Amino acid sequence: MGALPEQNEDRESDDDGQDIVLDSRIQDAIGKSLKAHYDDLISAPIPDRLLVLLAELEAKERRDDQQ
């Protein structure tokens, strides 16, 4: 099998066609910040109203399946 040319979709080019690459320290800082933000979101409780809506949807689907 032949090797495919390497493509890096994370890179952008400026007007001169030069690759624009963020410093790895900046990438690490952004990554840590995003991870902390999403960890907070994932550990947050599901709002009661959303739980009620999900329960209503499940009940409706069960009724529809029984028909």
N, C-alpha and C positions, 0 to 999 in steps of 0.2 A: 504494500500500500504506500502511496506517495504521501508525503507530509503536506498538510494544508498550509498556506501562508498564514503567518501569525497576524491576527487582527485584534487590535485593542480598541474596543468600542468606548472605553472610558476616556479616551483622549479627544481633545478638540484641537482644531488648528486655528491660528490667527489668520489675518488677511494675507500674510506672506506664505502661508502653507506650513509654518513652523508649528510643531506640537506644543501645546500648552499643558504643562504638567504641574500639579500642586506638589509642594514639598511634602515628603513623607510624614514629617511632624505635624503639618497642618491636616493631612488626611487622617492621621491617628487621632488628633484632637476632635475633628468633626465626627469621626466614627464613635469615639467614646461619648461625646455629647448626645449623638443620636441614640446610642444604646441606652444611656441613662434615661432619656426622655421616653423611649418606648418601653423600657422596663417599668417605669412608673405607670404608663397607660395599661400595661398588661396586668399589673398587680392591683389596679383600681377595681373596686367592686362594680358589678353590673348594676346600672340604675334600675330601681324597682319597676318603673314604667316599662322599660324594655323587657324585663322578665314577664310582666303581665301580657304584653303584646305577643311575646313568643309563645306563652302558654295558650293564648287565644288562637293563634295560628295553628299550633299543634292540635288543639281540640277540633278546629274546623277541618283540618286534613284528615283526622280520624273519622269524622262524620262523613266526609266525602268518600273515603275509602270503603265505608260500610254500605254505601248506597249502590 
